[in-house]
Amino acid sequence: MTDEPGPTEWGSAPGVGPWVGEVPDDPRLDPELLRDGDTRNVVDAYRYWTREAIVADIDRRRHPLHVAIENFGNDANIGAVVRTANAFAVHTVHIVGRRRWNRRGAMVTDRYQRLEHHDTTAALLDFAAAAGLTVIAVDNVPGAVPLEHTALPRECLMVFGQEGPGITDDTRTGAAKTVSIAQFGSTRSMNAAVAAGIAMHTWIAQHADLGQAW
Ligand SMILES: C[S@@+](CC[C@H](N)C(=O)[O-])C[C@H]1O[C@@H](n2cnc3c(N)ncnc32)[C@H](O)[C@@H]1O
């Protein structure tokens, strides 16, 4: 154990002030941030980096995990899904249906996360087939198998439903399998963004190189 703050501990490192001393000759660094300081919600390794440099660096390490959320009724959970996807270096977050979604929940992480829109679930499934991704629907519906006992494909697209109706019939029939997260209480389902976080982390636990984590 060490008392040293970790690289992502915001409490002890809410940001940094203007660069002190000779400015490094590094094209990844942003002259304005060097001059004014950097209080963005980024890990310390990316302090003073331009957005483009951060995205390029994550791009080198993105996982072959894609996630999609069906947004036919404007799901308020999308921001939280985007933020968690960013934390796990998910390849792309796909939004199906309505283009509009509330970005507040993303806490600006959408600036560093690849996002794609599809008008319909059919278009999403066509994309997955062309990209060689195995589609895994995530919902606690009849026929679902326990996520906890499922070996997830490495090249994977996980699809989450919206609050209320859950996943569409197109997703259920188009997916290679549907997985459910075990529940033990009284509620019929959990919040979609929480379920997405659990499912993404299950993929991370099975496939990611934890030695590369911050
Ligand atoms: C609030 S749920 C709504 C649908 C849900 N099937 C129901 O009967 O109430 C919204 C989404 O969260 C995810 N979800 C919630 N609880 C889940 C669970 N126990 N297992 C898998 N996915 C879940 C699914 O993607 C689902 O489509």
The ligand as an SDF file (V2000), in Angstrom:
LIG
                    3D

 27 29  0  0  0  0  0  0  0  0999 V2000
  -35.0430   -0.8310  -17.3530 C   0  0  0  0  0  0  0  0  0  0  0  0
  -34.6640   -2.1110  -18.4750 S   0  0  0  0  0  0  0  0  0  0  0  0
  -36.2580   -2.3230  -19.2390 C   0  0  0  0  0  0  0  0  0  0  0  0
  -36.6760   -3.6540  -19.7620 C   0  0  0  0  0  0  0  0  0  0  0  0
  -36.7820   -4.8390  -18.8330 C   0  0  0  0  0  0  0  0  0  0  0  0
  -36.6640   -6.0600  -19.6130 N   0  0  0  0  0  0  0  0  0  0  0  0
  -38.0560   -4.9350  -17.9890 C   0  0  0  0  0  0  0  0  0  0  0  0
  -38.7510   -5.9430  -18.0980 O   0  0  0  0  0  0  0  0  0  0  0  0
  -38.3860   -4.0560  -17.2090 O   0  0  0  0  0  0  0  0  0  0  0  0
  -33.7060   -1.2540  -19.6880 C   0  0  0  0  0  0  0  0  0  0  0  0
  -32.5000   -1.9810  -20.1860 C   0  0  0  0  0  0  0  0  0  0  0  0
  -31.5700   -2.1650  -19.1470 O   0  0  0  0  0  0  0  0  0  0  0  0
  -30.8550   -3.3730  -19.3310 C   0  0  0  0  0  0  0  0  0  0  0  0
  -31.1120   -4.2350  -18.1630 N   0  0  0  0  0  0  0  0  0  0  0  0
  -31.7300   -3.8840  -17.0340 C   0  0  0  0  0  0  0  0  0  0  0  0
  -31.7280   -4.8690  -16.1440 N   0  0  0  0  0  0  0  0  0  0  0  0
  -31.0850   -5.9170  -16.7300 C   0  0  0  0  0  0  0  0  0  0  0  0
  -30.7290   -7.2400  -16.3150 C   0  0  0  0  0  0  0  0  0  0  0  0
  -31.0430   -7.7130  -15.1110 N   0  0  0  0  0  0  0  0  0  0  0  0
  -30.0530   -8.0200  -17.1780 N   0  0  0  0  0  0  0  0  0  0  0  0
  -29.6950   -7.5640  -18.3940 C   0  0  0  0  0  0  0  0  0  0  0  0
  -30.0010   -6.3120  -18.8440 N   0  0  0  0  0  0  0  0  0  0  0  0
  -30.6750   -5.5030  -18.0180 C   0  0  0  0  0  0  0  0  0  0  0  0
  -31.3660   -3.9770  -20.6360 C   0  0  0  0  0  0  0  0  0  0  0  0
  -30.5290   -3.6110  -21.6970 O   0  0  0  0  0  0  0  0  0  0  0  0
  -32.7540   -3.3450  -20.7550 C   0  0  0  0  0  0  0  0  0  0  0  0
  -33.1930   -3.3310  -22.0880 O   0  0  0  0  0  0  0  0  0  0  0  0
  1  2  1  0
  2  3  1  0
  2 10  1  0
  3  4  1  0
  4  5  1  0
  5  6  1  0
  5  7  1  0
  7  8  2  0
  7  9  1  0
 10 11  1  0
 11 12  1  0
 11 26  1  0
 12 13  1  0
 13 14  1  0
 13 24  1  0
 14 15  1  0
 14 23  1  0
 15 16  2  0
 16 17  1  0
 17 18  1  0
 17 23  2  0
 18 19  1  0
 18 20  2  0
 20 21  1  0
 21 22  2  0
 22 23  1  0
 24 25  1  0
 24 26  1  0
 26 27  1  0
M  CHG  2   2   1   9  -1
M  END
$$$$
